[in-house]
């Protein structure tokens, strides 16, 4: 499936996100998806947290993955 569609479907649940918000999310996702896998692994999430100026310790990354990993893929 097209990566854009993967973002649009779940985002429809959140009326506060405009199409331009989703476009920004997708652009940032693509920038940090270094291996082009259309998923974010722990290393890529750590890079995002660092970019955001947040703690990116391994426990924090594991906790975030656990919180949002709806399909159990890690």
C-alpha atoms as one frame of an Amber mdcrd trajectory, in Angstrom:
protein
   0.000   0.000   0.000   0.978   3.567  -0.522   2.582   5.049   2.590   0.347
   8.115   2.316  -2.714   5.889   2.683  -1.219   4.271   5.778  -1.137   7.729
   7.351  -4.495   8.956   6.084  -6.641   6.110   7.361  -5.608   6.281  11.041
  -5.487  10.095  10.966  -9.155  10.244   9.978  -9.931   9.301  13.585  -8.477
  12.628  14.721 -10.462  15.590  13.426  -7.816  17.998  14.740  -5.342  16.846
  12.057  -5.714  18.652   8.758  -4.485  17.223   5.470  -1.525  19.599   5.650
  -0.706  18.303   9.176  -0.725  14.775   7.825   1.521  15.837   4.923   4.026
  17.176   7.455   3.855  13.955   9.499   4.471  11.930   6.356   7.426  14.094
   5.288   9.045  13.775   8.714   8.356  10.027   8.769  10.042   9.617   5.383
  13.012  11.697   6.520  13.613   9.488   9.550  12.815   6.151   7.869  16.476
   5.794   6.952  16.235   2.275   5.548  13.070   2.963   3.528  11.223   0.120
   5.242   8.077   2.221   5.830   8.444   1.409   9.520  10.458   3.046  12.268
  12.809   0.853  14.252  14.200   1.697  17.681  17.230   3.462  16.216  15.082
   5.648  13.956  12.732   6.484  16.837  15.738   7.394  18.942  16.831   9.806
  16.180  13.373  11.402  16.153  13.368  11.857  19.926  16.805  13.451  19.755
  15.599  15.766  16.940  12.651  16.772  19.124  14.987  17.467  22.045  13.495
  14.662  24.116  15.091  11.896  26.124  15.974   9.019  23.873  17.260   6.476
  26.340  16.649   2.830  25.419  13.905   2.353  28.022  12.015   5.407  26.732
  12.263   4.109  23.160  11.036   0.631  24.194   8.137   2.200  26.119   7.118
   4.292  23.096   7.294   1.308  20.778   5.172  -0.744  23.161   2.642   2.073
  23.427   2.078   2.554  19.691   2.903  -0.864  18.195  -0.647  -1.914  17.344
   0.344  -4.909  15.213   3.027  -6.281  17.538   5.772  -6.015  14.911   8.167
  -4.141  17.182
